[in-house]
Amino acid sequence: MSIRHGLLALLERGQMYGYQLRAAFEESTGSTWPLNIGQVYTTLSRLERDGLVRPLPESEAGQRPYEITDAGRADLALWFATPVSRTDRPRDELAIKLALALTTPGVDVRSVVQAQRSATMRALQELTRLKYGSDRPEDLPWRLVLDSMVFQAEAEVRWLDHCETSLVRHRPGAPGPPVPRPGDADASDAARWADEEARR
């Protein structure tokens, strides 16, 4: 999810200023996506520039709230209606890391796989603990976020198991079939076959 559309979705609830938006964003995602206040105000500036939000007069405390515009609502509605493409997601660093490890001299690829599996299993245990830490109805949004992270971690563990199985089968530099030499039975057979083919 882009921060841009996250803030638009929050402003659709009502007017908010920067710190309120950050708190609401982290509450909605169960603090699984930490957001610093600088990111919030930088994104708000871009949204204002694009006509998707507008600033309101400052409060007595010096806080300036923002509200979503009609153009912002249209952009948000389009975002919700558009499926997320896999090409829009960041590249899988782990897959790239293992691919490079296979072709980099001196790297113990199995150790890389095992270290990653251990780390992923620890993360999976922590996510599962958080998931069952609360069952309040208002916690449903961030529980769904945690569910997604749990499923991704489980899939990563299965993929790592597949990688390790593939590594067992992989024998880089394994010798191929022997090349026939003059005098070998196979070589003689091959020569006779070639001679017969030439006469046809």
Backbone bond lengths (Angstrom), bond angles and torsions (degrees), N, CA, C in turn:
res aa  C-N    CA-C-N  psi(-1)  N-CA   C-N-CA  omega(-1)  CA-C   N-CA-C  phi
1 M - - - 1.460 - - 1.512 109.48 -
2 S 1.342 116.51 136.56 1.448 119.48 176.14 1.522 109.58 -80.06
3 I 1.321 115.73 147.40 1.467 120.14 176.53 1.520 109.12 -61.64
4 R 1.321 115.78 -36.01 1.466 121.90 179.88 1.526 111.32 -52.31
5 H 1.318 116.60 -53.34 1.457 119.56 -177.47 1.528 111.69 -76.18
6 G 1.315 116.88 -26.66 1.458 119.18 174.57 1.526 111.35 -62.13
7 L 1.323 116.14 -44.22 1.464 119.70 179.53 1.528 111.53 -68.89
8 L 1.328 116.24 -38.17 1.463 118.47 176.67 1.522 111.17 -61.32
9 A 1.339 116.57 -41.24 1.466 120.25 179.27 1.521 110.95 -63.50
10 L 1.314 117.18 -38.52 1.469 120.65 178.93 1.524 110.90 -68.87
11 L 1.326 117.33 -40.13 1.465 120.38 179.94 1.523 111.60 -70.08
12 E 1.325 117.58 -20.81 1.460 120.01 175.31 1.536 110.30 -65.23
13 R 1.337 116.46 -23.47 1.469 120.29 176.53 1.523 110.88 -72.43
14 G 1.332 116.04 -29.96 1.458 120.57 -177.47 1.510 110.94 156.75
15 Q 1.335 116.50 175.25 1.462 121.94 -178.65 1.524 111.02 -64.97
16 M 1.346 115.86 139.21 1.467 121.06 177.45 1.514 109.03 -148.61
17 Y 1.325 115.91 153.65 1.454 119.92 170.88 1.525 109.09 -102.74
18 G 1.320 116.11 178.26 1.460 121.21 -169.12 1.512 115.95 -52.99
19 Y 1.324 117.86 -51.63 1.460 120.27 -176.33 1.530 111.65 -67.48
20 Q 1.333 116.51 -33.23 1.462 119.41 175.76 1.530 110.47 -65.41
21 L 1.335 116.01 -40.45 1.464 119.96 178.81 1.521 111.39 -63.75
22 R 1.331 116.62 -42.49 1.465 118.93 179.28 1.523 110.79 -62.64
23 A 1.345 116.66 -45.14 1.470 120.36 -179.43 1.523 110.80 -63.44
24 A 1.330 117.01 -42.19 1.461 120.60 -179.00 1.522 110.93 -67.90
25 F 1.323 116.93 -37.54 1.474 121.46 178.25 1.523 109.96 -62.39
26 E 1.320 117.06 -48.15 1.470 120.40 -177.91 1.530 111.28 -68.40
27 E 1.335 116.37 -34.02 1.462 118.99 177.67 1.526 110.11 -66.65
28 S 1.332 116.05 -40.80 1.465 120.17 -178.25 1.519 112.39 -66.80
29 T 1.326 117.28 -31.29 1.464 120.98 -178.58 1.524 112.48 -101.29
30 G 1.338 117.12 9.49 1.455 120.14 179.92 1.512 113.16 62.51
31 S 1.341 117.09 29.62 1.472 123.57 -179.30 1.522 112.53 60.81
32 T 1.340 116.72 19.25 1.466 119.50 178.00 1.526 110.88 -79.89
33 W 1.338 117.59 -13.25 1.458 122.23 178.41 1.527 107.79 -129.02
34 P 1.323 118.30 85.41 1.465 120.35 -179.79 1.525 111.16 -60.14
35 L 1.314 115.98 139.22 1.466 121.28 -176.99 1.514 107.87 -131.20
36 N 1.337 117.31 124.74 1.463 118.08 178.60 1.521 109.98 -90.73
37 I 1.312 115.58 158.08 1.463 120.96 -172.50 1.532 111.12 -64.86
38 G 1.322 116.95 -29.21 1.454 119.98 177.45 1.522 111.83 -61.95
39 Q 1.343 116.46 -41.06 1.467 120.55 177.61 1.517 110.98 -62.85
40 V 1.329 115.35 -38.17 1.469 119.64 -179.27 1.524 110.59 -62.65
41 Y 1.334 116.76 -50.88 1.460 119.32 -175.42 1.532 112.03 -72.00
42 T 1.325 117.65 -32.31 1.464 119.75 175.12 1.526 110.41 -63.75
43 T 1.334 116.18 -42.93 1.464 120.50 179.51 1.524 110.86 -67.69
44 L 1.325 117.43 -39.89 1.464 120.34 177.83 1.526 111.31 -61.16
45 S 1.336 116.28 -39.85 1.465 119.97 178.70 1.523 110.97 -61.82
46 R 1.332 116.74 -41.21 1.461 120.28 178.81 1.522 111.39 -68.47
47 L 1.327 116.20 -39.62 1.462 119.82 178.23 1.529 110.77 -64.31
48 E 1.322 116.34 -39.25 1.465 119.94 177.04 1.527 110.61 -65.46
49 R 1.323 116.31 -42.33 1.462 120.60 178.77 1.526 111.26 -59.69
50 D 1.350 116.60 -37.01 1.457 121.73 -177.85 1.526 112.45 -85.81
51 G 1.333 116.85 0.38 1.458 120.41 177.41 1.512 114.26 77.60
52 L 1.324 117.81 19.96 1.467 121.39 -177.19 1.527 112.49 -94.92
53 V 1.321 117.24 -21.36 1.468 122.03 173.02 1.527 107.63 -136.34
54 R 1.332 115.76 163.34 1.466 119.74 174.69 1.528 108.79 -135.03
55 P 1.319 117.50 141.36 1.456 120.52 176.64 1.519 110.16 -78.63
56 L 1.305 115.38 148.55 1.459 122.26 177.46 1.523 108.87 -109.45
57 P 1.341 118.34 168.28 1.473 120.05 178.95 1.519 111.81 -58.52
58 E 1.309 116.00 147.40 1.468 121.17 179.53 1.523 110.37 -64.97
59 S 1.334 114.13 148.51 1.460 119.87 175.22 1.524 109.09 -79.28
60 E 1.317 116.41 174.82 1.466 120.52 178.59 1.520 111.50 -62.21
61 A 1.334 115.68 -26.34 1.466 120.00 179.18 1.527 111.87 -83.84
62 G 1.341 117.45 2.29 1.454 120.28 178.52 1.510 114.55 84.32
63 Q 1.331 117.41 13.52 1.460 121.30 -179.64 1.534 109.23 -96.62
64 R 1.318 116.53 133.63 1.462 120.86 -178.44 1.527 109.76 -105.51
65 P 1.323 117.11 109.96 1.467 119.18 177.74 1.528 111.13 -78.95
66 Y 1.316 114.86 162.90 1.469 121.75 176.72 1.520 108.24 -125.71
67 E 1.322 114.77 155.55 1.464 119.99 173.75 1.523 108.95 -134.52
68 I 1.320 115.55 153.88 1.459 120.88 -179.51 1.519 109.71 -79.25
69 T 1.322 117.79 145.74 1.458 122.87 177.65 1.528 109.61 -97.03
70 D 1.342 115.85 173.96 1.466 119.63 176.66 1.529 110.61 -61.98
71 A 1.340 116.02 -38.47 1.462 119.30 177.18 1.526 110.94 -64.19
72 G 1.332 115.71 -36.43 1.460 119.94 177.43 1.512 111.63 -65.55
73 R 1.336 117.11 -39.19 1.468 120.80 178.17 1.528 110.69 -64.70
74 A 1.334 115.70 -40.20 1.469 119.17 178.72 1.525 110.85 -64.91
75 D 1.337 116.46 -41.58 1.467 120.31 178.95 1.520 110.45 -64.92
76 L 1.332 117.03 -40.17 1.464 121.23 179.60 1.521 110.80 -66.54
77 A 1.331 116.95 -42.42 1.468 120.69 179.39 1.526 110.70 -62.15
78 L 1.336 116.38 -39.73 1.468 120.29 178.00 1.520 110.61 -64.52
79 W 1.327 117.23 -40.65 1.466 121.37 179.58 1.530 110.83 -62.74
80 F 1.333 117.15 -44.62 1.458 120.09 178.99 1.528 111.47 -64.81
81 A 1.332 116.85 -32.25 1.467 120.60 -176.43 1.522 113.36 -83.56
82 T 1.335 117.40 -13.79 1.463 120.98 -175.56 1.528 110.67 -97.57
83 P 1.345 118.28 121.80 1.476 119.33 177.75 1.525 111.00 -61.12
84 V 1.329 115.41 149.02 1.459 120.59 178.04 1.519 108.83 -79.74
85 S 1.321 116.45 123.28 1.461 121.13 179.34 1.521 109.72 -85.49
86 R 1.321 116.13 143.77 1.464 119.01 178.63 1.523 111.08 -64.81
87 T 1.334 117.36 -25.45 1.465 119.48 178.91 1.520 111.33 -73.18
88 D 1.337 117.16 -13.35 1.461 120.51 178.60 1.517 112.07 -87.19
89 R 1.326 117.05 -8.65 1.456 120.86 -176.68 1.523 110.51 -91.21
90 P 1.332 116.45 153.96 1.467 118.15 179.52 1.524 111.21 -59.76
91 R 1.330 116.17 150.54 1.462 120.11 177.15 1.526 109.91 -63.16
92 D 1.325 115.29 149.59 1.459 121.00 -178.06 1.527 109.00 -77.68
93 E 1.317 116.59 103.12 1.468 120.65 -176.52 1.524 111.49 -62.80
94 L 1.345 116.91 -37.41 1.459 119.59 -178.33 1.528 111.10 -64.34
95 A 1.338 117.68 -44.16 1.468 120.33 179.51 1.522 110.60 -61.97
96 I 1.327 116.38 -41.87 1.463 120.31 178.97 1.531 110.09 -65.61
97 K 1.329 115.97 -40.02 1.469 120.98 179.89 1.524 110.98 -60.63
98 L 1.333 117.34 -45.38 1.470 120.26 -179.32 1.525 111.21 -69.58
99 A 1.332 116.74 -36.86 1.466 119.44 178.04 1.533 110.31 -61.95
100 L 1.336 116.24 -40.64 1.461 120.23 178.77 1.531 111.17 -71.25
101 A 1.328 116.14 -36.15 1.460 119.68 179.79 1.529 111.15 -61.34
102 L 1.337 116.07 -35.10 1.461 120.36 -179.77 1.523 112.42 -65.58
103 T 1.320 116.77 -27.40 1.458 120.06 -175.42 1.524 113.35 -110.35
104 T 1.334 116.87 7.31 1.461 120.73 179.51 1.522 109.64 -103.69
105 P 1.324 118.33 120.45 1.468 120.72 -178.77 1.521 111.90 -59.20
106 G 1.326 116.00 140.34 1.455 121.32 174.37 1.513 115.53 85.95
107 V 1.337 118.64 -0.55 1.466 121.22 -179.56 1.518 109.41 -94.46
108 D 1.342 116.13 127.37 1.460 121.50 176.18 1.532 107.39 -85.64
109 V 1.328 116.58 97.04 1.460 120.99 -173.50 1.525 110.99 -64.05
110 R 1.326 117.42 -37.45 1.469 119.53 -179.80 1.521 111.09 -63.01
111 S 1.323 117.37 -36.27 1.464 120.55 177.23 1.529 110.56 -66.09
112 V 1.329 116.08 -38.30 1.465 120.10 177.55 1.530 109.72 -62.48
113 V 1.329 116.74 -45.14 1.465 121.40 179.92 1.531 110.82 -62.88
114 Q 1.332 116.57 -45.96 1.456 120.24 -177.28 1.526 111.84 -66.26
115 A 1.327 116.71 -39.49 1.467 119.98 178.09 1.527 110.64 -63.93
116 Q 1.332 116.00 -40.56 1.464 119.53 179.62 1.519 110.92 -67.72
117 R 1.334 117.49 -40.17 1.460 119.89 179.02 1.528 110.70 -61.32
118 S 1.328 116.73 -43.58 1.466 120.08 179.51 1.528 110.88 -60.66
119 A 1.340 116.22 -44.12 1.466 120.15 -179.85 1.523 110.92 -65.48
120 T 1.323 117.10 -40.46 1.467 121.10 -179.18 1.520 110.65 -67.71
121 M 1.324 117.03 -38.50 1.461 120.22 178.30 1.527 111.12 -64.63
122 R 1.337 116.38 -40.01 1.479 118.94 177.26 1.528 110.41 -63.88
123 A 1.320 116.12 -42.06 1.465 119.82 178.56 1.520 110.66 -64.00
124 L 1.323 116.81 -39.39 1.463 121.34 -179.99 1.524 110.89 -63.75
125 Q 1.322 116.68 -41.98 1.463 120.41 177.92 1.524 111.55 -62.79
126 E 1.336 117.13 -40.85 1.455 120.89 179.63 1.527 111.03 -67.77
127 L 1.324 116.77 -41.15 1.465 119.94 178.39 1.524 111.26 -63.64
128 T 1.319 115.60 -40.48 1.467 119.65 178.98 1.527 110.44 -64.99
129 R 1.330 116.51 -39.16 1.469 120.00 177.60 1.528 110.77 -61.99
130 L 1.330 116.41 -44.39 1.467 120.36 179.31 1.521 111.44 -64.59
131 K 1.341 115.15 -38.99 1.463 119.75 -177.49 1.523 111.79 -59.87
132 Y 1.322 116.04 -41.45 1.455 119.49 -177.31 1.528 112.96 -94.62
133 G 1.336 115.86 10.48 1.463 119.94 179.17 1.506 113.52 -76.90
134 S 1.320 117.50 -18.71 1.461 120.45 -179.07 1.509 109.25 -153.96
135 D 1.331 115.55 141.66 1.468 119.70 177.53 1.525 110.95 -127.45
136 R 1.337 116.76 27.18 1.455 119.98 178.47 1.538 109.32 -70.47
137 P 1.321 117.66 143.38 1.477 120.15 179.74 1.523 112.85 -56.59
138 E 1.338 117.42 -35.65 1.466 119.82 -178.44 1.528 112.75 -71.52
139 D 1.335 116.73 -10.68 1.466 120.06 178.48 1.524 112.48 -88.85
140 L 1.340 118.04 0.21 1.468 120.71 -176.47 1.531 113.14 -55.91
141 P 1.353 120.24 -44.03 1.472 118.10 -178.80 1.525 113.69 -56.15
142 W 1.334 117.30 -48.23 1.463 117.34 -177.00 1.519 111.66 -77.66
143 R 1.366 118.37 -22.07 1.463 119.04 174.06 1.534 110.10 -67.76
144 L 1.327 117.06 -35.09 1.462 119.70 176.39 1.528 110.72 -66.22
145 V 1.327 116.42 -37.71 1.468 119.83 175.29 1.526 109.91 -62.41
146 L 1.333 116.46 -44.16 1.464 120.28 178.86 1.530 110.99 -63.83
147 D 1.334 116.56 -39.63 1.475 119.55 177.41 1.521 110.32 -57.22
148 S 1.327 116.79 -45.62 1.454 120.65 179.24 1.524 110.94 -59.28
149 M 1.336 117.19 -43.14 1.459 121.05 -179.56 1.522 111.14 -68.01
150 V 1.340 117.05 -36.16 1.471 121.02 177.09 1.527 110.04 -63.43
151 F 1.342 116.55 -47.25 1.469 120.25 -179.49 1.521 110.86 -62.51
152 Q 1.330 117.04 -39.52 1.465 120.05 178.78 1.522 110.99 -64.75
153 A 1.335 116.81 -40.83 1.468 120.39 179.45 1.523 110.41 -66.00
154 E 1.341 116.94 -41.43 1.462 120.14 178.57 1.532 110.71 -63.44
155 A 1.321 116.00 -41.22 1.461 119.61 178.31 1.525 110.82 -65.06
156 E 1.338 116.67 -36.75 1.460 119.65 179.41 1.524 110.93 -65.62
157 V 1.326 116.93 -40.02 1.470 120.34 178.07 1.527 109.97 -62.32
158 R 1.341 117.00 -43.43 1.473 119.61 178.95 1.527 110.54 -63.39
159 W 1.332 116.05 -40.33 1.467 119.35 179.52 1.521 110.93 -65.73
160 L 1.328 117.06 -39.25 1.467 120.59 177.93 1.531 110.77 -64.40
161 D 1.338 116.91 -37.72 1.469 119.95 174.77 1.526 110.16 -61.07
162 H 1.325 115.95 -42.77 1.467 120.73 177.68 1.526 110.57 -62.03
163 C 1.341 116.68 -41.73 1.471 120.38 178.63 1.520 110.84 -60.05
164 E 1.328 116.34 -43.89 1.463 119.17 -177.54 1.528 110.69 -66.09
165 T 1.334 116.64 -39.46 1.465 119.85 176.82 1.525 110.75 -62.99
166 S 1.327 116.10 -40.79 1.468 120.11 178.83 1.519 111.27 -65.07
167 L 1.337 116.64 -35.92 1.463 120.34 179.77 1.522 111.08 -66.58
168 V 1.342 116.44 -35.50 1.463 120.20 178.41 1.529 110.12 -63.06
169 R 1.342 115.70 -37.69 1.464 119.92 -179.02 1.517 112.13 -79.01
170 H 1.317 115.22 -22.38 1.471 120.13 -174.91 1.524 109.58 -80.57
171 R 1.323 115.49 126.24 1.463 120.37 178.42 1.527 107.93 -127.24
172 P 1.328 117.33 83.67 1.470 118.19 -178.41 1.519 111.44 -60.66
173 G 1.310 114.59 134.98 1.462 118.98 176.64 1.513 113.64 77.25
174 A 1.337 117.53 13.79 1.468 119.47 -180.00 1.519 109.58 -66.17
175 P 1.340 117.42 139.40 1.470 119.64 -178.02 1.514 111.54 -64.97
176 G 1.310 116.49 141.26 1.453 121.54 177.74 1.512 110.16 -84.62
177 P 1.347 117.45 -172.07 1.472 120.71 179.74 1.517 109.91 -64.40
178 P 1.311 118.06 147.76 1.467 120.99 -178.41 1.519 111.58 -63.59
179 V 1.322 115.41 143.16 1.464 121.25 177.66 1.522 108.44 -82.34
180 P 1.342 118.67 127.49 1.476 120.73 -178.90 1.521 110.77 -60.77
181 R 1.339 114.45 140.74 1.469 120.15 177.82 1.529 109.45 -117.46
182 P 1.316 116.37 155.70 1.477 118.51 177.76 1.518 110.94 -53.12
183 G 1.328 116.05 133.22 1.465 120.08 179.34 1.505 112.39 98.82
184 D 1.364 117.39 -20.38 1.469 119.41 177.41 1.522 108.68 -71.06
185 A 1.302 116.17 149.88 1.467 120.37 179.00 1.520 110.21 -61.59
186 D 1.357 116.52 -43.91 1.458 120.23 -179.10 1.516 110.56 -62.39
187 A 1.324 116.31 -39.70 1.464 119.63 -179.23 1.520 110.16 -65.28
188 S 1.353 116.40 -41.26 1.462 120.27 179.51 1.517 110.53 -63.31
189 D 1.331 115.90 -42.45 1.462 119.73 178.41 1.519 110.71 -61.00
190 A 1.342 116.21 -43.14 1.464 120.30 -179.39 1.516 110.73 -63.52
191 A 1.341 117.10 -38.98 1.460 120.81 -179.92 1.520 110.50 -66.31
192 R 1.355 116.61 -43.09 1.459 119.52 179.62 1.525 110.72 -62.90
193 W 1.339 115.94 -40.27 1.465 119.45 179.59 1.519 110.73 -63.12
194 A 1.336 117.41 -42.72 1.462 121.92 179.94 1.525 110.39 -63.92
195 D 1.355 117.22 -37.89 1.457 121.24 -179.35 1.510 110.83 -67.46
196 E 1.348 115.90 -40.73 1.464 120.04 178.83 1.525 111.61 -64.85
197 E 1.353 115.02 -39.75 1.449 119.25 179.10 1.526 111.63 -63.99
198 A 1.340 116.30 -36.39 1.468 121.39 -178.76 1.524 111.19 -68.03
199 R 1.330 118.18 -30.09 1.469 121.57 -177.89 1.519 112.18 -79.63
200 R 1.323 118.46 -18.16 1.476 121.63 -177.25 1.536 111.33 -72.16
